[in-house]
């Protein structure tokens, strides 16, 4: 299979970018717009950046990822580097911040793997003979395990990771020991287990993360991290997660994998942002972000392919027996659902948005924009902006039809309603996007005149509003 075909098959890898090259005059030349992915070169173990033209899928850029420190991340949406093959500066400008972070994390992971591989080849023959096996997990051996975890060199850390993964019961035994120490209030033992778990997490092994972040172990792992010897008081992370974080299920999710991934995503994020925020290095943070990103992609993929779930969601939104509070939570869920779709490949995102359009999402947003709840109105405008960013022609045909006129009127009304500056800007952005002459087809010109008529009809300030929209 060629690199192009493999990249196209990776549902999480493609991100929309513009490619720029620095010319001899010191100016950036636009090389085209496409989708970037990190993948193997064909018939090679080398990893590379591929950018495929969004029009014809031709290769705009192929760059072998270098182990050298040549890459720079700028302003959350730009990655640039000095490319020796092209003898010039190259830059990728991303459509989304999340896309930039995702590719940047992939580059960092590839570089780290290259460094480890090089180090392993150089030092394999000097590997510490003491790491042939791990000691049994007992209270008396905790100091030895701690020393092994915290004082191993880089090469020995790879061997340590292998030994931990080969011992199927290592974490179960360690967590059993943690519970015993907690019951006996053995603070010294709890402090050692904290340091062992922290050190193992910093090994940054995806296989280890898969074990410790599973449903069976994750809460005990987080519990063991409550006993930081450098903090004067014991923390209460488990209590916070169990009693203060309530998973609101706006609509029943029956797929156990979806529920498991949702819970895991929150707990991994909590561990990253709260529990170990002071001690994690950039590489480990990048790996945890990749887990979160992958989980989001899994959740949205499973839900979007569940036709029964989608139908039940919209049936609940339309049902007169659904309470207003429940409908509000369902709209918030729709917003999260659309946001998570950024984890999907661009083609899949567009297909999902079209499916939601066909289910009647714009009718739901029309109802939401009539609410007195400002948060709900803002959520509705956010969803519309996501649709417009995906493809303005998803919304345009709707607002020019009879059933879409109420939504158009609400958008205009939003311009003259005191919702606050943030929401005023949201309405303005939507109207401007609808009237973008560069993407407006001849068949849609009538919508332009219809909007003018609506503006004239709705407000005495119509010309002021019109000047804002067209400016």
C-alpha positions as CSV (number, residue, x, y, z in Angstrom):
1,X,0.0,0.0,0.0
2,X,1.4,3.4,-0.9
3,X,1.8,6.3,1.6
4,X,-0.9,8.3,-0.1
5,X,-3.4,5.4,0.3
6,X,-2.5,4.7,3.9
7,X,-2.8,8.4,4.8
8,X,-6.2,8.6,3.1
9,X,-7.3,5.6,5.2
10,X,-6.4,7.1,8.5
11,X,-9.5,8.7,9.8
12,X,-7.8,10.8,12.4
13,X,-4.8,12.1,10.5
14,X,-5.9,14.6,7.8
15,X,-5.8,18.3,8.7
16,X,-6.5,21.2,6.3
17,X,-3.5,23.5,5.6
18,X,-2.0,26.0,3.3
19,X,1.6,25.4,2.2
20,X,4.0,28.3,2.0
21,X,7.6,28.5,0.7
22,X,10.0,31.4,1.4
23,X,11.2,32.9,-1.9
24,X,14.5,34.6,-2.7
25,X,12.9,38.0,-2.0
26,X,12.1,37.0,1.6
27,X,8.4,36.7,0.9
28,X,6.1,33.7,1.5
29,X,4.7,32.1,-1.7
30,X,1.4,30.3,-1.4
31,X,1.9,26.7,-2.8
32,X,-1.7,25.6,-2.5
33,X,-4.3,24.3,0.0
34,X,-4.6,20.6,1.0
35,X,-4.7,18.1,3.8
36,X,-1.6,17.1,5.8
37,X,-0.9,13.8,7.5
38,X,2.1,12.1,9.1
39,X,2.7,8.6,7.7
40,X,5.3,6.1,6.6
41,X,7.1,6.6,3.3
42,X,6.3,3.9,0.8
43,X,8.4,0.7,1.3
44,X,10.3,2.5,4.1
45,X,10.4,2.7,7.9
46,X,10.9,6.5,7.7
47,X,8.1,8.9,8.7
48,X,7.2,11.9,6.6
49,X,4.8,14.8,6.3
50,X,2.5,14.5,3.3
51,X,0.3,17.3,2.0
52,X,-2.3,16.3,-0.6
53,X,-4.0,18.9,-2.8
54,X,-7.7,19.2,-1.8
55,X,-8.7,19.6,-5.5
56,X,-7.0,16.7,-7.2
57,X,-5.2,14.8,-4.3
58,X,-1.8,15.4,-6.0
59,X,1.1,15.6,-3.6
60,X,1.8,19.3,-2.7
61,X,4.6,18.4,-0.3
62,X,6.5,15.4,0.9
63,X,8.9,16.1,3.8
64,X,11.0,13.4,5.7
65,X,10.7,14.2,9.4
66,X,14.1,15.0,10.8
67,X,15.4,14.1,14.3
68,X,17.1,17.6,14.4
69,X,15.5,20.5,16.2
70,X,14.4,22.4,13.0
71,X,10.7,22.7,13.6
72,X,8.9,25.8,15.1
73,X,5.3,26.1,16.2
74,X,4.0,29.7,15.9
75,X,0.7,31.4,17.0
76,X,-1.1,28.0,17.5
77,X,-1.7,27.5,13.8
78,X,1.7,27.6,12.0
79,X,4.5,25.0,11.8
80,X,7.6,26.1,10.0
81,X,11.1,24.7,9.3
82,X,14.3,25.0,7.3
83,X,14.1,22.2,4.7
84,X,17.5,21.0,3.5
85,X,16.0,19.1,0.5
86,X,14.3,22.2,-0.8
87,X,17.0,24.6,0.5
88,X,14.4,27.0,1.8
89,X,12.0,27.7,4.6
90,X,8.6,26.0,4.5
91,X,5.5,26.6,6.5
92,X,2.1,25.0,7.1
93,X,-0.7,27.3,8.1
94,X,-3.5,25.2,9.6
95,X,-7.3,25.9,9.4
96,X,-7.8,24.8,13.0
97,X,-5.7,25.2,16.2
98,X,-6.5,21.5,17.1
99,X,-5.2,20.3,13.7
100,X,-1.9,22.2,14.2
101,X,-1.5,20.7,17.7
102,X,-2.3,17.2,16.5
103,X,0.4,17.3,13.7
104,X,2.9,19.0,16.0
105,X,2.4,16.2,18.6
106,X,2.9,13.6,15.8
107,X,6.2,15.3,14.7
108,X,7.4,15.3,18.3
109,X,6.5,11.6,18.8
110,X,8.3,10.6,15.6
111,X,11.4,12.6,16.7
112,X,11.3,11.0,20.1
113,X,11.1,7.5,18.6
114,X,14.0,8.3,16.3
115,X,16.1,9.4,19.3
116,X,15.2,6.3,21.3
117,X,16.0,4.1,18.4
118,X,19.4,5.7,17.9
119,X,20.1,5.5,21.6
120,X,19.1,1.9,21.8
121,X,21.4,0.9,18.9
122,X,24.3,2.6,20.6
123,X,23.8,1.4,24.1
124,X,22.2,-2.0,23.8
125,X,25.4,-3.9,24.7
126,X,25.8,-1.9,27.9
127,X,22.3,-2.4,29.2
128,X,22.1,-2.8,33.0
129,X,22.2,-6.5,33.8
130,X,20.1,-5.8,37.0
131,X,17.0,-5.2,34.8
132,X,16.6,-8.8,33.7
133,X,13.5,-9.0,35.8
134,X,11.4,-6.9,38.2
135,X,11.2,-7.8,41.9
136,X,7.9,-9.2,43.2
137,X,5.5,-6.4,44.2
138,X,5.5,-6.4,48.0
139,X,5.8,-3.8,50.7
140,X,9.4,-4.8,51.4
141,X,10.4,-4.4,47.7
142,X,8.8,-1.0,47.1
143,X,12.2,0.8,47.7
144,X,13.9,-1.4,45.0
145,X,11.0,-0.9,42.6
146,X,11.2,2.9,43.2
147,X,14.9,2.9,42.6
148,X,14.6,0.9,39.4
149,X,11.8,3.2,38.1
150,X,13.4,6.6,39.0
151,X,17.1,5.9,38.5
152,X,17.2,4.0,35.2
153,X,18.9,5.6,32.2
154,X,17.1,6.0,28.9
155,X,18.1,2.7,27.5
156,X,17.1,0.9,30.8
157,X,13.8,2.7,30.7
158,X,12.9,0.9,27.5
159,X,13.8,-2.4,29.2
160,X,11.8,-1.4,32.3
161,X,8.8,-0.7,30.1
162,X,9.1,-4.1,28.5
163,X,9.3,-5.8,31.9
164,X,6.3,-4.0,33.3
165,X,4.2,-4.9,30.2
166,X,5.3,-8.6,30.3
167,X,4.1,-8.8,34.0
168,X,0.4,-9.1,33.5
169,X,-0.4,-8.6,37.2
170,X,2.1,-5.8,38.0
171,X,-0.4,-3.0,38.2
172,X,-3.1,-5.1,39.9
173,X,-0.6,-6.1,42.6
174,X,0.7,-2.6,43.0
175,X,-2.9,-1.2,43.4
176,X,-3.7,-3.9,45.9
177,X,-0.7,-2.8,47.8
178,X,-1.8,0.8,47.5
179,X,-5.2,-0.1,49.0
180,X,-3.6,-2.0,51.9
181,X,-1.2,1.0,52.6
182,X,-4.2,3.4,52.5
183,X,-6.2,1.2,55.0
184,X,-3.2,1.0,57.3
185,X,-2.4,4.7,56.9
186,X,1.1,3.7,55.8
187,X,2.2,7.1,54.6
188,X,5.8,6.1,53.7
189,X,4.4,3.3,51.5
190,X,1.9,5.6,49.9
191,X,4.6,8.2,49.1
192,X,6.7,5.5,47.4
193,X,3.8,4.2,45.4
194,X,3.1,7.8,44.3
195,X,6.6,8.2,43.0
196,X,6.5,4.8,41.3
197,X,3.3,5.6,39.5
198,X,4.5,9.1,38.5
199,X,7.8,7.6,37.2
200,X,6.0,4.9,35.2
201,X,3.7,7.6,33.6
202,X,6.8,9.6,32.7
203,X,8.0,6.5,30.8
204,X,5.4,7.7,28.3
205,X,4.5,4.3,26.9
206,X,1.3,4.0,25.0
207,X,1.0,0.3,25.9
208,X,1.3,1.2,29.6
209,X,-1.2,4.0,29.3
210,X,-3.6,1.5,27.7
211,X,-3.4,-0.6,30.8
212,X,-3.5,2.0,33.6
213,X,-6.2,4.2,32.0
214,X,-8.6,1.3,31.6
215,X,-11.8,1.2,33.6
216,X,-10.5,-1.4,36.1
217,X,-7.4,0.6,37.2
218,X,-7.9,4.3,36.5
219,X,-9.5,5.4,39.8
220,X,-6.9,3.5,41.9
221,X,-4.1,5.1,39.8
222,X,-5.6,8.5,40.4
223,X,-6.0,7.6,44.1
224,X,-2.3,6.7,44.4
225,X,-1.4,10.1,43.0
226,X,-3.3,11.8,45.9
227,X,-0.2,11.1,48.2
228,X,2.4,13.5,46.8
229,X,5.2,13.8,49.4
230,X,5.9,17.3,48.1
231,X,2.4,18.5,49.0
232,X,1.6,19.1,52.7
233,X,-2.0,17.8,52.5
234,X,-3.5,14.6,51.0
235,X,-5.5,15.5,47.9
236,X,-9.0,14.2,47.2
237,X,-9.1,13.7,43.4
238,X,-11.3,10.5,43.6
239,X,-13.9,12.2,45.8
240,X,-14.0,15.1,43.3
241,X,-14.5,12.8,40.3
242,X,-17.1,10.6,42.0
243,X,-19.2,13.2,43.8
244,X,-18.8,16.5,42.1
245,X,-18.4,15.4,38.4
246,X,-21.8,14.1,37.4
247,X,-22.0,12.7,33.8
248,X,-25.2,14.3,32.4
249,X,-26.6,11.9,29.8
250,X,-28.8,14.2,27.7
251,X,-29.8,11.1,25.7
252,X,-29.2,7.5,26.6
253,X,-26.0,6.2,25.1
254,X,-26.3,2.4,25.0
255,X,-22.9,1.6,23.5
256,X,-20.6,0.6,26.4
257,X,-17.4,1.5,24.5
258,X,-18.7,5.0,23.9
259,X,-19.5,5.5,27.6
260,X,-16.1,4.0,28.6
261,X,-14.2,6.3,26.2
262,X,-16.2,9.4,27.4
263,X,-15.3,8.7,31.0
264,X,-11.7,7.8,30.2
265,X,-11.3,11.0,28.2
266,X,-12.4,13.2,31.1
267,X,-10.2,11.3,33.7
268,X,-7.1,11.4,31.5
269,X,-7.7,15.2,30.9
270,X,-8.1,15.7,34.7
271,X,-4.9,13.8,35.4
272,X,-3.1,15.9,32.8
273,X,-4.5,19.3,33.7
274,X,-4.9,18.9,37.5
275,X,-3.3,15.8,39.1
276,X,0.1,15.9,37.4
277,X,0.1,19.3,35.8
278,X,3.3,20.4,37.7
279,X,5.4,17.4,36.8
280,X,4.5,16.2,33.2
281,X,7.0,16.9,30.5
282,X,6.0,18.1,27.0
283,X,6.3,14.6,25.4
284,X,4.0,13.0,28.0
285,X,1.5,15.8,27.7
286,X,1.5,15.3,23.9
287,X,0.9,11.6,24.3
288,X,-2.0,12.2,26.7
289,X,-3.5,14.7,24.3
290,X,-3.2,12.1,21.6
291,X,-5.2,9.7,23.7
292,X,-7.9,12.3,24.2
293,X,-7.9,13.1,20.5
294,X,-8.2,9.4,19.6
295,X,-11.0,8.8,22.1
296,X,-12.9,11.8,20.7
297,X,-12.6,10.3,17.2
298,X,-13.7,6.9,18.4
299,X,-16.8,8.4,20.3
300,X,-17.9,10.5,17.3
301,X,-17.3,7.7,14.8
302,X,-19.4,5.2,16.8
303,X,-22.2,7.6,17.5
304,X,-22.4,9.0,13.9
305,X,-22.7,5.5,12.5
306,X,-25.5,4.6,14.9
307,X,-28.6,5.6,12.9
308,X,-30.9,4.6,15.8
309,X,-29.1,6.9,18.2
310,X,-29.3,9.9,15.8
311,X,-33.0,9.3,15.1
312,X,-33.8,9.1,18.9
313,X,-31.8,12.3,19.5
314,X,-33.9,14.3,17.0
315,X,-37.1,12.6,18.0
316,X,-36.5,13.7,21.5
317,X,-35.7,17.3,20.3
318,X,-39.0,17.4,18.4
319,X,-41.2,15.7,20.9
320,X,-43.8,17.9,22.7
321,X,-43.4,15.7,25.8
322,X,-39.7,16.5,26.2
323,X,-39.2,19.2,28.9
324,X,-37.7,22.5,28.0
325,X,-34.7,21.8,30.3
326,X,-34.1,18.4,28.6
327,X,-34.3,20.0,25.1
328,X,-31.8,22.6,26.3
329,X,-29.4,19.9,27.4
330,X,-29.9,18.1,24.0
331,X,-28.9,21.2,22.2
332,X,-25.8,21.5,24.3
333,X,-25.1,17.8,23.4
334,X,-25.5,18.6,19.7
335,X,-23.0,21.4,20.1
336,X,-20.5,19.0,21.7
337,X,-21.2,16.4,19.1
338,X,-20.5,18.9,16.2
339,X,-17.3,20.1,18.0
340,X,-16.0,16.6,18.4
341,X,-16.4,16.0,14.7
342,X,-13.2,17.9,14.2
343,X,-11.5,14.6,15.1
344,X,-12.8,13.1,11.9
345,X,-11.3,13.2,8.4
346,X,-12.6,16.2,6.4
347,X,-14.8,14.0,4.1
348,X,-16.4,12.3,7.1
349,X,-17.0,15.6,8.8
350,X,-18.9,16.9,5.8
351,X,-20.9,13.7,5.5
352,X,-21.9,14.0,9.2
353,X,-23.0,17.6,8.9
354,X,-25.1,16.7,5.9
355,X,-26.7,13.9,7.8
356,X,-27.5,16.3,10.7
357,X,-28.9,18.8,8.2
358,X,-31.2,16.1,6.7
359,X,-32.4,15.2,10.2
360,X,-33.6,18.8,10.6
361,X,-30.9,20.4,12.8
362,X,-31.6,23.9,11.4
363,X,-35.2,23.6,12.6
364,X,-33.8,22.8,16.1
365,X,-31.5,25.8,16.0
366,X,-34.4,28.1,14.9
367,X,-36.2,27.0,18.1
368,X,-33.0,27.6,20.2
369,X,-32.5,31.1,18.9
370,X,-36.0,32.1,20.1
371,X,-35.1,31.2,23.7
372,X,-34.6,33.9,26.4
373,X,-31.6,31.9,27.6
374,X,-28.5,33.7,26.3
375,X,-26.3,30.6,26.7
376,X,-28.7,28.6,24.6
377,X,-28.8,31.3,21.9
378,X,-25.0,31.5,21.8
379,X,-24.8,27.7,21.6
380,X,-27.2,27.8,18.6
381,X,-25.1,30.4,16.8
382,X,-21.9,28.4,17.5
383,X,-23.5,25.4,15.8
384,X,-24.4,27.5,12.7
385,X,-20.9,28.8,12.5
386,X,-19.5,25.3,12.6
387,X,-21.8,24.4,9.6
388,X,-20.7,27.6,7.8
389,X,-17.0,26.8,8.4
390,X,-17.6,23.3,7.0
391,X,-19.5,24.5,3.9
392,X,-21.7,27.7,3.7
393,X,-23.9,25.9,1.1
394,X,-25.2,23.6,3.8
395,X,-27.1,26.6,5.3
396,X,-27.8,28.9,2.3
397,X,-30.4,26.7,0.6
398,X,-32.3,26.3,3.8
399,X,-32.6,30.1,4.7
400,X,-34.0,30.9,1.2
401,X,-36.8,28.3,1.5
402,X,-40.1,29.0,3.1
403,X,-39.3,27.0,6.2
404,X,-35.9,28.7,6.6
405,X,-37.2,32.3,6.6
406,X,-37.9,32.3,10.4
407,X,-34.2,31.4,11.0
408,X,-33.1,34.2,8.7
409,X,-35.3,36.7,10.5
410,X,-33.9,35.6,13.9
411,X,-30.4,36.1,12.6
412,X,-31.3,39.6,11.5
413,X,-33.1,40.3,14.8
414,X,-30.0,39.1,16.7
415,X,-28.1,42.1,15.2
416,X,-30.4,44.6,16.9
417,X,-31.0,42.7,20.1
418,X,-28.9,43.4,23.2
419,X,-27.4,40.0,23.7
420,X,-24.0,41.3,24.4
421,X,-20.9,42.0,22.3
422,X,-19.8,38.3,21.9
423,X,-23.2,37.2,20.5
424,X,-23.5,40.4,18.3
425,X,-20.3,39.3,16.6
426,X,-21.6,35.8,16.2
427,X,-24.7,37.0,14.3
428,X,-22.6,39.3,12.2
429,X,-20.2,36.5,11.3
430,X,-23.1,34.2,10.2
431,X,-24.7,36.9,8.0
432,X,-21.4,37.9,6.4
433,X,-20.6,34.2,5.6
434,X,-24.1,33.7,4.1
435,X,-23.5,36.8,1.8
436,X,-19.9,35.9,0.9
437,X,-19.9,36.9,-2.8
438,X,-16.9,34.7,-3.6
439,X,-18.8,31.5,-2.8
440,X,-22.3,32.7,-3.7
441,X,-23.6,31.0,-6.8
442,X,-25.9,32.5,-9.3
443,X,-28.9,30.5,-8.0
444,X,-28.3,32.0,-4.6
445,X,-28.3,35.6,-5.6
446,X,-32.0,35.8,-4.8
447,X,-31.1,35.1,-1.2
448,X,-29.1,38.3,-1.1
449,X,-32.2,40.4,-2.1
450,X,-34.4,38.5,0.3
451,X,-32.1,39.4,3.1
452,X,-32.2,43.0,2.2
453,X,-36.0,42.9,2.2
454,X,-36.0,41.2,5.6
455,X,-33.7,43.9,6.9
456,X,-36.0,46.6,5.6
457,X,-39.0,44.9,7.1
458,X,-37.6,44.1,10.5
459,X,-35.7,47.2,11.6
460,X,-35.5,50.9,11.2
461,X,-31.8,50.5,11.6
462,X,-31.7,48.3,8.5
463,X,-29.1,50.3,6.6
464,X,-26.8,50.5,9.6
465,X,-27.0,46.7,9.9
466,X,-26.6,46.2,6.1
467,X,-23.4,48.3,6.2
468,X,-22.0,46.2,9.0
469,X,-22.8,42.9,7.1
470,X,-21.2,44.1,3.9
471,X,-18.2,45.9,5.4
